[in-house]
């Protein structure tokens, strides 16, 4: 078993790596359980999510741009010789009969260095966000490993600062999409049109009840040849309790056949406690239970059917610092995150550890107005 001293040494070298992070890089926050919208009865739709992105990312100050790149980690000794490469951890354990003790010792006595960009070009680990002075996301660029642009997303707003259009231009033709939103006088989304290369793929129509809550959503899918040829229709119906919390959601076919449904249970303070999902035969598919801390972050997520669970830990600023993941296939997987922050308390360097083994380092470059 790894001793506390060895773990302390490991964390010491993690701090050294933080200090070696190039402050001219940056990255956005991980998409994790916890960034829940305040109104639990109606999850953020795509338009609202994009519009509130600075809030979702928990950024401070008048942010102008964010550049994020995630790298793999190699371990070197003090003589600058490679000890363990980022893609050799598993091979090392196999060759040494799974001796994590030796691997931890090698990591703890070495020096971390960033290697190649983590993953591949499809994992989008190299990108840049642009914001206007109102904090709206106006553009997002994705880059190849050589920093050439592979795709670009632009966002357009109306005179009332509502997001009304999102367009992506990509080197891959089928990724060239355009989303347009039509709003009512209360700024509620009533129609979403999704197109690829100017061919309409679907229209999404949203209706609201007398209290202003979303009551029905209908997707109309079209064939590629003509918008007049309707291919399929999907419908969603929503039911609320007397305080406006969503308690039931049904997914219906064109003929109103129930394809699946969800039921929601809340605490007395309106915080989501349980989500139950049923298939078309009303058989229970999953039961997800949630627990939140006093800042609204999901700290426990558990699926009773699959026996899968997550337990999250956050720092005082709401940054995720630990995840414990349990499934039937493995007993426990623990992920930890270590950060370096700038003067605005936005993180500029993050290291990810899985079961105490370094996996990646993410660097951010943040500019401000």
N, C-alpha and C positions, 0 to 999 in steps of 0.2 A: 504494500500500500504506500502511496506517496506521503511522505512526511510533511508536517506543516512548514518546516524550514525550507524544503524544496519548493513548495508552492509559493512561499514568500519570495524566494529567489526568482521564481518564474514571473511573479507579478512585478518584481523590481525591474527585470529586463523589459517587461511590457511598458513600464513607465519610461524607460530609456527610449523605447521605440516611439512613444508619444512625442517625446521631446525632439526626436529626429524627424518628425513629420514635417513636410514642407508646408509652411503656413500659407503658401500661395495656392493650395488646392482646397477643395471642399466637397461636401456631399449632403444629400437630403436624408431625412430620417427613414428608417426601415418601415415598411408597411407591416404592422403587427396588430394583434388583438390589443385594444386599449384606446385607440383614437376614435372613440365612439361619439357620434353626434349627440347633442344634449337632448333632442327630441327623439326618444326611443320608439315612438309610435310610427315614425316614418323615416326610414334610412335615407341618407343623402342620395339624390339621384346624380347622374353623371355631370349635369350642368352645375348643380350646386357644389359638388365636390371640387371641380376645377376652379370655380370662382373663389372658394374659401381655402385655397391651397396653402397660403402662408399660415393661416390658423392651424390647419391640419398638420403642417410641418413644424409647428411650435417655434417659429422663427421670431426673433426679437430685432428691433430697429427697423429702419427703412431699407429693406433689402432690395438691391437692384438686380443682382445675378447670383446664381449658385452653380458652381461647377463641381461635379462629383465623379470620382474615379475610384474603383475598388480593385485592389491588387491582391494576388496571392502572396504568401509569406514563405521565405527560405530562412534557414538557420545557419549561421556561420560561427566559427570559433574566433578567438581573439587574434589569430594569425590570418584572418580573412579567408580561410579555407571553408568550403561548403561542407556542412555537417549533415543536414537533412533538407532535401528539397521539398517544396510544397506538395508535390505529387508522389512523394516516397514514404509518407507516414505509414500507410497500410502495408507496403512491402516490408518496411522495417519491422513492423510487428509480426508479420508472418515469418520472416527470417529468424526472428528471435523468440519464436514461440509465444507471441503475444505479450512480450515483456514491456508493459507500459512504464514500469519503473525506470528502465534504462532510457526509454524515449524521453520521459520527463526530465531525467538528469541531463541528457544531451541538450534539450531545449533550454533548461534553466541555466546551464553553464555557457550557452552560446549567445549570439547577438542576432536579433531579428532584422531582416531586410526585406523590403517589398520586391516582388518578382514581377511576373507578367500580369496583365489585367485579368482579374478573376473571371472565370467562366469563358464564354465566347461572345461573338458579336450579337447573338440572339438573346442574350441575357440582359442586355442594356445596362451594363455596369460602367458606362462612360457617357455622361450626358451633362447638359447645361440648361438651366432655367432662367428666364428673363421675366422681370416684373415691372409694371408701371408704378408711378408715384402713389397710386391708390392701393397698391398691394395686390393688384390683379396679375395673374399669370398670363403673359401675352405671347410667349413662345417657349418651346422646348426643343432642343437639338439633341439627337443621339449620334454618337461618333463611333467609327471603326477604331481598331487598336492604333492606327496611325493618325488619329484625330481628324480624319476626313468625315464629313457629314454623311450618315447613312439614311437618316430620315429627320423631318422637321415637322413640328406641330405648331400651328398658329391659332390664337384665340381672339375673337372679336366681341366687342361689347356695344350695347346701345347707349343712348344719351343718359339713361338712368343707371348706368354701370351694371347692367345685367348681361351675363354671358349669353350670346345668341347664336354663335357659330364656332365650330372647331374643325380645322382642316389639317390633314396629314399628307405630306409629300414624302414618298419613299423611293429608294432604288428598286424596291420590289413592287411591281405594278399592282398586285391585288391588295396592297396595303395603303393605296391612295384613297383614303376615305374623306367624307365631308359630312358633318353633323350640323343640322340647323334646328333651332328651337323657336317655337312661337309661344308667346306669353299672353296671359289675359291682363285685365286692368289691375289685378292684384299681384302682378309679377309671378303668378303661378304658371308652370309649364303646362300647356294644353296639347302641344303637338311636337314630336321629335321626328325628323326625317333623316335617315341614314343612307348615304350613297357611296358607291365605290366606282371611281372613274366615270362619274356623272350618271351611273345607272342606279336608280332608287332600289334599295334592298328591302327596306321596311319603313312604314309609318307607325309611330307610337302615339296613340291618342289617350289622354288622361282626363278623367272626369272627377269632380269634387262634390262632396255633399254640402248640405246647408251650413254646416259648421266650418267649412273650408278645408276639411280633411280629404285626402285622396281616397276615392271610393271605388274606382274602376280604372284599369289600364288595359288597353287593347293594342296588340301588335298585328299589323297587317303586312304580310310578306308577299313580295311580288316576284314574278319570273323575270329573268334578265332581258327578255325580248320586249316586253311591254309593261308599262305601269298599270295598264288596264287588266292585265291577267293576274289575278290574285292567286297566290300559291298556297297560302296557309294563314290561319288566324289563331293567335293565342290571346287569352284573356286572363286578367287577374282581378279578383274582387277582394275588397278589404272590409273588415268589420271592426268597430271600435267600442270600447266600454263608455260609461257615462262621463268619464273625465278625459276622453279623447285619446286613450292609449290603444294602439293596434292590438287586437286580441286574436284575429283570425285572418288568414290569407289563403285564397283558393286560386289554383292555376287551372284554367278551363280550356277545352278545345273549342273549335268553331261551333260545334253543336252543343256546347255547354256541358260536355262530359268532364267530370273532375279528374284531372291528371295527377294532381298532388295537392297537398294542403299543409299549412303550418298553423300552430296555435302558440300564443305567447302568454306567459304568466309573469306578473310584476310584483315587486314589493309595494308596501303601502306608500312609499315615497316616489313611486313611478319608475324605479330602476329595474331593468330587465333581469329576471331571475331564471326563466326556463323557456326553451324553444323546443316544441315537439313537432316532428315532421312525419306525415303519413303519405303512403302511395295511393294509387288509384283505387285499390281495394280497401282503403282505410286501415291498412296495416301499418303499425308504428315502425318507421324506418330509423329514426334517430331521436334521442332526447339529449339536448345540450343544456347544461346548467352553467350559470355565470355568477361571478361575485366581483364586486368593484370596490376600490378603495374610496376614501373620502374626496378624491379629486376626479372621480369618474373614470379611472382607468380600469380595464378588465384585468383582474389579478388572478382569477381562476376560471378556467374553461374546462368542462368535462362532458364527454359524450358517453352516456350510460350504455348504449347499445354496443359501440365499438370498443369501449373501455379505453378510449384515447383521452388524454388530459394535458392541459397546459397550466403551469403556474408561473405568473410573471411578477417581476419585481422592478420598481421604478425608483429613480432618485427624486429629490425634492423638486426638481424642475420638470419632471414628467418624462425624462429620458429612460428608455428601457435598458436595464443593466443586467437582467438575468431572465432566462426562460428554462423551466424544467418540463421536459416533454416525455410523457409515458405512453406506450402503446403495448399491444399484445406481442409484437415482434421483438421489442427490446424493452428492458425494464425501465431505464431512465437515460435520457439524453439531456445534458445540461449545457446551455449556451450562455456565455457571459460576454458583456460588452464593456470596454474601457474607453474613456473619452478624454479629449483635450478641447478646451473652449477658448473663444476669443473674448474681447472686452465687452461684447454685447451678450455674452452667455449663450452664443450659438456654437455648437461643436464643429471643430475643423479637422478632427482626426478621431477615428474609431477603430478599435481592434476587436475582432470577433474570435472567441475561443469556444471550441466544442469539446466538452469533457477535458478541459484544461489544455487542449492542443490548439495552437494558433491556426486559424483558418484563413483570415483575410484582414487587410487593413484598408480602410476607406478614408480618402483625403478630400477635403473640401476647400474650395476657394470662394469666398463670399465677398462681393462688393456692395457698397451702400450708397444711397443718395446723400 
